[in-house]
Amino acid sequence: MKVSETLGPFTLRLATAHDVRDMAGIEQRAFSDPWPASAFTDLLAQAYARLTVAVDSRGAVFGYCILLHVLDEGEIANIAVAPTARRKGIAARLLDETLSAAAALGLATVFLEVRLSNDAARGLYASRGFNPVGRRRAYYREPLEDALVLRWERPEGQ
């Protein structure tokens, strides 16, 4: 399992308890209905959760991706990048690394939900082979909006 990969001035690695504060801060700025810091702390202790962070040379977290998995299925529960670090390919690299980890874990499929109006995220997911498989009505709050359910299937031979 690859846990560290250089990304220009950023490095991808598995999250630790020291990253929770930064992750929660990004969460607060990125989402209208954010998770509390305790959710990140709780997930770090779970064998079914894999939290990857993008950090700069000082160790400051600029993005994260959370993969939850059981048997041969996974779910990307959350992916976010700090507003000041967007449009630098960080979300794409976090997603690529997470999908590589999913394949290494033997996951056949990975699901996620995305806001119907989030065209940038939908474009990223489509470019990585995610396809729509459903819709969750009124899934998001503040503002109320449907979610599109997407599925990625591990390519043959991976």
N, CA, C and O of each residue as an XYZ file, in Angstrom:
632
protein
N       0.846     -1.179      0.000
C       0.000      0.000      0.000
C       0.887      1.237      0.000
O       1.735      1.395      0.878
N       0.697      2.106     -0.974
C       1.461      3.340     -1.056
C       0.828      4.359     -0.112
O      -0.355      4.673     -0.238
N       1.606      4.872      0.824
C       1.044      5.815      1.789
C       1.663      7.198      1.682
O       1.232      8.108      2.389
N       2.647      7.386      0.834
C       3.250      8.698      0.689
C       3.631      8.908     -0.769
O       4.233      8.031     -1.388
N       3.291     10.041     -1.304
C       3.596     10.343     -2.696
C       3.808     11.846     -2.812
O       2.996     12.631     -2.323
N       4.885     12.243     -3.452
C       5.183     13.664     -3.577
C       4.292     14.287     -4.642
O       4.097     13.706     -5.710
N       3.765     15.440     -4.361
C       2.916     16.175     -5.287
C       3.415     17.609     -5.306
O       2.929     18.441     -4.540
N       4.370     17.908     -6.162
C       4.929     19.253     -6.176
C       5.322     19.622     -4.766
O       6.090     18.907     -4.123
N       4.791     20.756     -4.268
C       5.121     21.141     -2.898
C       4.302     20.386     -1.849
O       4.415     20.660     -0.654
N       3.486     19.447     -2.293
C       2.636     18.701     -1.380
C       3.050     17.242     -1.318
O       3.609     16.696     -2.270
N       2.768     16.624     -0.190
C       2.985     15.194     -0.018
C       1.680     14.575      0.428
O       0.956     15.158      1.236
N       1.373     13.396     -0.092
C       0.210     12.645      0.359
C       0.687     11.593      1.348
O       1.676     10.899      1.109
N      -0.034     11.484      2.469
C       0.289     10.472      3.474
C      -0.957     10.146      4.271
O      -1.966     10.845      4.181
N      -0.880      9.081      5.049
C      -1.998      8.739      5.922
C      -2.097      9.773      7.040
O      -1.085     10.267      7.537
N      -3.314     10.088      7.421
C      -3.556     11.073      8.476
C      -3.198     10.498      9.840
O      -3.218      9.286     10.055
N      -2.871     11.406     10.752
C      -2.614     11.053     12.150
C      -3.479     11.955     13.034
O      -4.140     12.871     12.546
N      -3.463     11.686     14.305
C      -4.228     12.507     15.253
C      -3.790     13.970     15.207
O      -4.589     14.866     15.476
N      -2.533     14.212     14.870
C      -2.032     15.597     14.788
C      -2.674     16.381     13.645
O      -2.619     17.611     13.636
N      -3.275     15.693     12.694
C      -3.885     16.346     11.529
C      -5.351     16.727     11.736
O      -5.922     17.461     10.930
N      -5.951     16.236     12.801
C      -7.399     16.406     12.991
C      -7.807     17.871     13.007
O      -8.799     18.241     12.379
N      -7.070     18.698     13.703
C      -7.436     20.124     13.798
C      -7.468     20.769     12.410
O      -8.409     21.490     12.078
N      -6.441     20.508     11.603
C      -6.401     21.074     10.254
C      -7.523     20.512      9.383
O      -8.161     21.249      8.631
N      -7.761     19.205      9.486
C      -8.829     18.593      8.698
C     -10.185     19.186      9.075
O     -10.992     19.495      8.199
N     -10.434     19.342     10.356
C     -11.705     19.919     10.815
C     -11.840     21.369     10.347
O     -12.940     21.818     10.025
N     -10.730     22.096     10.311
C     -10.767     23.481      9.814
C     -11.130     23.541      8.343
O     -11.925     24.386      7.933
N     -10.557     22.655      7.548
C     -10.900     22.591      6.124
C     -12.374     22.228      5.980
O     -13.091     22.820      5.174
N     -12.815     21.262      6.760
C     -14.216     20.816      6.739
C     -15.161     21.992      7.004
O     -16.176     22.141      6.324
N     -14.829     22.817      7.984
C     -15.666     23.970      8.340
C     -15.785     24.955      7.179
O     -16.849     25.529      6.948
N     -14.680     25.146      6.447
C     -14.682     26.106      5.338
C     -15.264     25.525      4.058
O     -15.732     26.271      3.198
N     -15.242     24.196      3.921
C     -15.642     23.574      2.657
C     -17.108     23.176      2.594
O     -17.683     23.113      1.508
N     -17.727     22.905      3.748
C     -19.074     22.348      3.737
C     -20.033     23.161      4.592
O     -19.652     23.701      5.631
N     -21.277     23.243      4.147
C     -22.291     23.999      4.887
C     -22.809     23.227      6.091
O     -23.403     23.820      6.991
N     -22.598     21.921      6.124
C     -23.034     21.072      7.235
C     -21.837     20.206      7.659
O     -21.837     18.993      7.451
N     -20.817     20.843      8.256
C     -19.552     20.147      8.485
C     -19.580     19.121      9.613
O     -20.373     19.214     10.550
N     -18.691     18.143      9.491
C     -18.477     17.166     10.545
C     -17.712     17.827     11.685
O     -16.922     18.739     11.440
N     -17.928     17.391     12.924
C     -17.124     17.896     14.043
C     -15.743     17.229     14.027
O     -15.558     16.187     13.398
N     -14.787     17.834     14.717
C     -13.440     17.264     14.804
C     -13.474     15.852     15.376
O     -12.657     15.012     14.999
N     -14.400     15.588     16.269
C     -14.483     14.261     16.896
C     -14.758     13.157     15.866
O     -14.360     12.011     16.074
N     -15.428     13.486     14.767
C     -15.693     12.483     13.729
C     -14.380     12.014     13.098
O     -14.212     10.827     12.821
N     -13.461     12.938     12.875
C     -12.166     12.578     12.309
C     -11.367     11.735     13.313
O     -10.749     10.735     12.949
N     -11.393     12.154     14.561
C     -10.687     11.406     15.606
C     -11.229      9.994     15.712
O     -10.462      9.035     15.798
N     -12.546      9.862     15.707
C     -13.165      8.539     15.798
C     -12.776      7.658     14.610
O     -12.479      6.478     14.792
N     -12.774      8.210     13.410
C     -12.452      7.419     12.220
C     -10.999      6.956     12.210
O     -10.700      5.872     11.711
N     -10.097      7.762     12.752
C      -8.688      7.368     12.788
C      -8.478      6.058     13.548
O      -7.516      5.334     13.291
N      -9.367      5.761     14.469
C      -9.237      4.557     15.297
C      -9.894      3.334     14.663
O      -9.826      2.242     15.227
N     -10.520      3.493     13.517
C     -11.272      2.397     12.900
C     -10.481      1.716     11.792
O      -9.916      2.388     10.929
N     -10.437      0.397     11.811
C      -9.730     -0.366     10.783
C     -10.398     -0.236      9.416
O      -9.740     -0.423      8.393
N     -11.682      0.077      9.382
C     -12.405      0.190      8.111
C     -12.277      1.575      7.476
O     -12.856      1.827      6.419
N     -11.531      2.465      8.108
C     -11.393      3.828      7.602
C      -9.946      4.105      7.206
O      -9.007      3.716      7.901
N      -9.792      4.773      6.095
C      -8.466      5.177      5.608
C      -8.534      6.660      5.304
O      -9.258      7.080      4.401
N      -7.788      7.451      6.049
C      -7.786      8.901      5.892
C      -6.444      9.326      5.322
O      -5.397      9.071      5.918
N      -6.481      9.967      4.179
C      -5.270     10.445      3.510
C      -5.283     11.963      3.526
O      -6.325     12.585      3.318
N      -4.124     12.559      3.775
C      -4.009     14.011      3.778
C      -2.963     14.467      2.775
O      -2.018     13.741      2.467
N      -3.145     15.679      2.271
C      -2.151     16.370      1.460
C      -1.540     17.434      2.360
O      -2.253     18.272      2.912
N      -0.224     17.399      2.507
C       0.456     18.339      3.403
C       1.548     19.085      2.650
O       2.094     18.590      1.664
N       1.857     20.296      3.139
C       2.952     21.054      2.545
C       4.260     20.690      3.256
O       4.275     19.812      4.119
N       5.335     21.353      2.899
C       6.654     21.019      3.450
C       6.751     21.270      4.952
O       7.632     20.717      5.609
N       5.868     22.089      5.505
C       5.847     22.346      6.957
C       4.946     21.364      7.692
O       4.911     21.354      8.922
N       4.206     20.526      6.932
C       3.310     19.560      7.548
C       1.887     20.048      7.709
O       1.055     19.349      8.288
N       1.587     21.256      7.198
C       0.221     21.775      7.283
C      -0.661     21.032      6.288
O      -0.270     20.817      5.141
N      -1.842     20.646      6.729
C      -2.779     19.903      5.894
C      -3.546     20.869      4.990
O      -4.077     21.880      5.450
N      -3.593     20.539      3.690
C      -4.322     21.353      2.724
C      -5.474     20.603      2.072
O      -6.254     21.193      1.325
N      -5.586     19.322      2.346
C      -6.684     18.543      1.794
C      -6.702     17.166      2.417
O      -5.728     16.726      3.027
N      -7.837     16.489      2.251
C      -7.960     15.137      2.799
C      -9.014     14.358      2.022
O      -9.874     14.927      1.350
N      -8.915     13.035      2.138
C      -9.898     12.130      1.539
C     -10.117     10.982      2.513
O      -9.163     10.433      3.065
N     -11.373     10.627      2.719
C     -11.728      9.563      3.658
C     -12.392      8.424      2.890
O     -13.416      8.606      2.232
N     -11.783      7.249      2.991
C     -12.317      6.035      2.394
C     -12.773      5.103      3.503
O     -12.005      4.779      4.409
N     -14.022      4.677      3.428
C     -14.556      3.675      4.344
C     -14.732      2.395      3.535
O     -15.154      2.440      2.379
N     -14.408      1.248      4.146
C     -14.501      0.013      3.363
C     -14.921     -1.160      4.232
O     -14.603     -1.244      5.418
N     -15.663     -2.076      3.577
C     -16.077     -3.335      4.189
C     -16.187     -4.362      3.068
O     -16.726     -4.082      1.997
N     -15.669     -5.541      3.334
C     -15.629     -6.611      2.336
C     -15.013     -6.070      1.048
O     -13.875     -5.602      1.063
N     -15.749     -6.126     -0.073
C     -15.153     -5.652     -1.330
C     -15.762     -4.336     -1.820
O     -15.664     -4.002     -3.001
N     -16.392     -3.590     -0.902
C     -16.976     -2.301     -1.276
C     -16.405     -1.179     -0.423
O     -16.044     -1.370      0.738
N     -16.336     -0.011     -1.030
C     -15.863      1.169     -0.322
C     -16.769      2.351     -0.579
O     -17.609      2.342     -1.478
N     -16.571      3.370      0.241
C     -17.284      4.631      0.068
C     -16.326      5.763      0.356
O     -15.645      5.765      1.382
N     -16.269      6.727     -0.548
C     -15.534      7.944     -0.254
C     -16.503      8.816      0.529
O     -17.446      9.388     -0.018
N     -16.242      8.896      1.819
C     -17.142      9.604      2.716
C     -16.965     11.110      2.627
O     -17.906     11.871      2.853
N     -15.757     11.532      2.298
C     -15.491     12.954      2.251
C     -14.174     13.201      1.533
O     -13.214     12.448      1.691
N     -14.145     14.256      0.753
C     -12.911     14.741      0.137
C     -13.025     16.257      0.106
O     -14.041     16.804     -0.323
N     -11.974     16.931      0.566
C     -12.020     18.393      0.627
C     -10.610     18.962      0.517
O      -9.632     18.336      0.924
N     -10.533     20.162     -0.043
C      -9.274     20.890     -0.172
C      -9.510     22.301      0.352
O     -10.555     22.901      0.099
N      -8.538     22.821      1.080
C      -8.632     24.191      1.604
C      -8.838     25.163      0.452
O      -8.242     24.992     -0.611
N      -9.674     26.184      0.646
C      -9.943     27.139     -0.437
C      -8.681     27.746     -1.045
O      -8.636     27.985     -2.252
N      -7.659     27.999     -0.232
C      -6.424     28.614     -0.743
C      -5.575     27.650     -1.565
O      -4.632     28.079     -2.230
N      -5.891     26.359     -1.531
C      -5.088     25.361     -2.239
C      -5.843     24.715     -3.398
O      -5.366     23.741     -3.981
N      -6.995     25.241     -3.728
C      -7.785     24.641     -4.808
C      -7.195     24.972     -6.171
O      -6.419     25.915     -6.328
N      -7.590     24.164     -7.151
C      -7.168     24.319     -8.548
C      -5.677     24.050     -8.728
O      -5.044     24.604     -9.627
N      -5.122     23.197     -7.869
C      -3.716     22.801     -7.986
C      -3.580     21.298     -8.165
O      -2.474     20.763     -8.085
N      -4.691     20.610     -8.406
C      -4.644     19.180     -8.634
C      -4.630     18.336     -7.373
O      -4.440     17.122     -7.444
N      -4.826     18.954     -6.232
C      -4.755     18.219     -4.961
C      -5.908     17.227     -4.833
O      -5.684     16.073     -4.466
N      -7.127     17.649     -5.125
C      -8.274     16.734     -5.020
C      -8.103     15.564     -5.977
O      -8.411     14.424     -5.627
N      -7.615     15.837     -7.179
C      -7.405     14.765     -8.158
C      -6.370     13.769     -7.653
O      -6.564     12.560     -7.784
N      -5.284     14.252     -7.082
C      -4.251     13.348     -6.572
C      -4.739     12.579     -5.353
O      -4.430     11.396     -5.205
N      -5.498     13.234     -4.479
C      -6.076     12.521     -3.334
C      -7.012     11.421     -3.817
O      -6.986     10.304     -3.299
N      -7.829     11.736     -4.800
C      -8.759     10.742     -5.338
C      -8.002      9.590     -6.002
O      -8.338      8.425     -5.792
N      -6.980      9.914     -6.803
C      -6.195      8.870     -7.468
C      -5.535      7.948     -6.446
O      -5.560      6.727     -6.596
N      -4.954      8.530     -5.420
C      -4.285      7.731     -4.395
C      -5.289      6.864     -3.648
O      -5.001      5.711     -3.327
N      -6.454      7.411     -3.375
C      -7.492      6.661     -2.665
C      -8.008      5.510     -3.514
O      -8.241      4.420     -2.992
N      -8.188      5.727     -4.801
C      -8.641      4.645     -5.675
C      -7.564      3.572     -5.835
O      -7.885      2.388     -5.941
N      -6.300      3.971     -5.855
C      -5.209      2.984     -5.875
C      -5.221      2.156     -4.597
O      -5.037      0.939     -4.634
N      -5.438      2.821     -3.468
C      -5.520      2.111     -2.191
C      -6.725      1.179     -2.177
O      -6.643      0.063     -1.665
N      -7.846      1.633     -2.740
C      -9.048      0.794     -2.799
C      -8.763     -0.473     -3.597
O      -9.163     -1.565     -3.193
N      -8.080     -0.334     -4.716
C      -7.738     -1.505     -5.528
C      -6.802     -2.431     -4.749
O      -6.965     -3.651     -4.785
N      -5.823     -1.855     -4.046
C      -4.886     -2.663     -3.258
C      -5.597     -3.392     -2.121
O      -5.187     -4.484     -1.728
N      -6.660     -2.788     -1.595
C      -7.446     -3.424     -0.538
C      -8.390     -4.496     -1.093
O      -9.054     -5.199     -0.330
N      -8.447     -4.617     -2.406
C      -9.318     -5.614     -3.030
C     -10.748     -5.156     -3.205
O     -11.639     -5.980     -3.410
N     -10.988     -3.850     -3.127
C     -12.350     -3.350     -3.285
C     -12.746     -3.415     -4.761
O     -12.003     -2.960     -5.631
N     -13.893     -3.971     -5.026
C     -14.395     -4.076     -6.399
C     -15.113     -2.797     -6.815
O     -15.076     -2.415     -7.985
N     -15.763     -2.138     -5.867
C     -16.515     -0.914     -6.161
C     -16.304      0.109     -5.062
O     -16.057     -0.231     -3.905
N     -16.408      1.361     -5.449
C     -16.356      2.479     -4.503
C     -17.502      3.409     -4.876
O     -17.691      3.746     -6.045
N     -18.257      3.814     -3.876
C     -19.383      4.725     -4.065
C     -19.078      6.079     -3.442
O     -18.186      6.203     -2.602
N     -19.821      7.084     -3.859
C     -19.790      8.390     -3.212
C     -21.048      9.151     -3.583
O     -21.729      8.821     -4.554
N     -21.346     10.172     -2.798
C     -22.436     11.092     -3.112
C     -21.819     12.457     -3.399
O     -20.831     12.856     -2.781
N     -22.425     13.161     -4.350
C     -21.965     14.496     -4.703
C     -23.196     15.368     -4.935
O     -24.212     14.917     -5.464
N     -23.077     16.624     -4.525
C     -24.175     17.563     -4.777
C     -24.453     17.628     -6.274
O     -23.533     17.659     -7.091
N     -25.716     17.648     -6.610
C     -26.120     17.737     -8.013
C     -25.520     18.983     -8.674
O     -25.180     18.943     -9.857
N     -25.386     20.075     -7.939
C     -24.885     21.328     -8.496
C     -23.366     21.441     -8.521
O     -22.843     22.429     -9.036
N     -22.645     20.471     -7.988
C     -21.190     20.558     -7.909
C     -20.560     20.036     -9.199
O     -20.060     18.913     -9.259
N     -20.597     20.881    -10.223
C     -20.100     20.488    -11.542
C     -18.614     20.162    -11.542
O     -18.190     19.234    -12.231
N     -17.812     20.906    -10.784
C     -16.366     20.649    -10.760
C     -16.075     19.261    -10.199
O     -15.287     18.514    -10.780
N     -16.696     18.911     -9.086
C     -16.481     17.589     -8.484
C     -17.022     16.498     -9.400
O     -16.383     15.461     -9.579
N     -18.179     16.723     -9.970
C     -18.753     15.719    -10.871
C     -17.837     15.467    -12.064
O     -17.690     14.329    -12.510
N     -17.225     16.524    -12.577
C     -16.282     16.375    -13.684
C     -15.050     15.576    -13.279
O     -14.581     14.726    -14.036
N     -14.528     15.848    -12.090
C     -13.384     15.096    -11.584
C     -13.732     13.622    -11.447
O     -12.985     12.758    -11.905
N     -14.862     13.336    -10.819
C     -15.257     11.944    -10.615
C     -15.484     11.223    -11.942
O     -15.088     10.068    -12.096
N     -16.108     11.887    -12.884
C     -16.337     11.272    -14.200
C     -15.005     10.969    -14.879
O     -14.867      9.940    -15.540
N     -14.025     11.855    -14.721
C     -12.723     11.644    -15.354
C     -11.985     10.453    -14.759
O     -11.041      9.947    -15.367
N     -12.396     10.005    -13.593
C     -11.763      8.858    -12.936
C     -12.617      7.592    -13.044
O     -12.325      6.583    -12.403
N     -13.673      7.654    -13.860
C     -14.461      6.458    -14.121
C     -15.669      6.260    -13.226
O     -16.261      5.181    -13.236
N     -16.052      7.258    -12.458
C     -17.276      7.154    -11.656
C     -18.479      7.369    -12.564
O     -18.477      8.257    -13.416
N     -19.498      6.551    -12.373
C     -20.727      6.646    -13.162
C     -21.928      6.801    -12.240
O     -21.948      6.225    -11.152
N     -22.934      7.573    -12.659
C     -24.134      7.739    -11.839
C     -24.921      6.438    -11.740
O     -25.121      5.740    -12.734
N     -25.366      6.123    -10.520
C     -26.172      4.918    -10.298
C     -27.434      5.201     -9.490
O     -28.242      4.298     -9.273
N     -27.609      6.422     -9.049
C     -28.793      6.735     -8.267
C     -28.805      8.188     -7.834
O     -27.903      8.968     -8.138
N     -29.858      8.515     -7.116
C     -30.055      9.883     -6.630
C     -30.684      9.802     -5.252
O     -31.609      9.022     -5.031
N     -30.190     10.597     -4.337
C     -30.763     10.675     -2.988
C     -31.451     12.035     -2.854
O     -30.799     13.079     -2.846
N     -32.758     11.998     -2.753
C     -33.543     13.231     -2.657
C     -33.289     13.930     -1.324
O     -33.279     13.302     -0.265
N     -33.085     15.236     -1.402
C     -32.904     16.089     -0.212
C     -31.811     15.552      0.714
O     -31.944     15.623      1.936
N     -30.753     15.027      0.147
C     -29.658     14.424      0.917
C     -28.850     15.490      1.667
O     -28.485     15.298      2.827
N     -28.580     16.596      1.006
C     -27.780     17.666      1.616
C     -28.691     18.697      2.260
O     -29.788     18.979      1.780
N     -28.205     19.246      3.355
C     -28.908     20.331      4.037
C     -28.092     21.610      3.842
O     -26.909     21.557      3.503
N     -28.713     22.713      4.053
C     -28.045     24.030      4.070
C     -27.143     24.250      2.869
O     -25.929     24.252      3.069
N     -27.592     24.427      1.696
C     -28.977     24.394      1.250
C     -29.420     22.962      0.924
O     -28.616     22.082      0.618
N     -30.707     22.785      1.003
C     -31.308     21.493      0.695
C     -31.075     21.179     -0.785
O     -31.366     21.994     -1.660
N     -30.542     19.974     -1.046
C     -30.244     19.605     -2.429
C     -30.118     18.093     -2.536
O     -29.744     17.414     -1.579
N     -30.435     17.583     -3.710
C     -30.276     16.160     -3.982
C     -28.799     15.814     -4.145
O     -27.973     16.660     -4.486
N     -28.496     14.545     -3.890
C     -27.163     14.016     -4.148
C     -27.246     13.036     -5.306
O     -28.213     12.287     -5.443
N     -26.231     13.056     -6.120
C     -26.076     12.064     -7.161
C     -25.174     10.974     -6.582
O     -24.101     11.271     -6.057
N     -25.599      9.728     -6.676
C     -24.794      8.603     -6.195
C     -23.966      8.097     -7.369
O     -24.499      7.777     -8.432
N     -22.654      8.032     -7.159
C     -21.737      7.592     -8.200
C     -21.027      6.312     -7.773
O     -20.813      6.069     -6.585
N     -20.666      5.501     -8.764
C     -19.955      4.248     -8.480
C     -18.737      4.139     -9.394
O     -18.797      4.428    -10.589
N     -17.632      3.711     -8.788
C     -16.400      3.378     -9.507
C     -16.197      1.878     -9.392
O     -16.363      1.309     -8.313
N     -15.842      1.240    -10.483
C     -15.550     -0.183    -10.466
C     -14.075     -0.382    -10.789
O     -13.548      0.186    -11.746
N     -13.422     -1.201     -9.971
C     -12.003     -1.468    -10.170
C     -11.799     -2.076    -11.556
O     -12.467     -3.044    -11.920
N     -10.882     -1.508    -12.320
C     -10.601     -2.049    -13.654
C     -10.057     -3.474    -13.573
O      -9.369     -3.832    -12.617
N     -10.368     -4.268    -14.570
C      -9.855     -5.640    -14.635
C      -8.336     -5.620    -14.567
O      -7.683     -4.772    -15.175
N      -7.791     -6.559    -13.828
C      -6.348     -6.688    -13.732
C      -5.705     -5.831    -12.653
O      -4.495     -5.917    -12.442
N      -6.481     -5.013    -11.973
C      -5.917     -4.171    -10.908
C      -6.071     -4.846     -9.581
O      -5.659     -4.298     -8.558
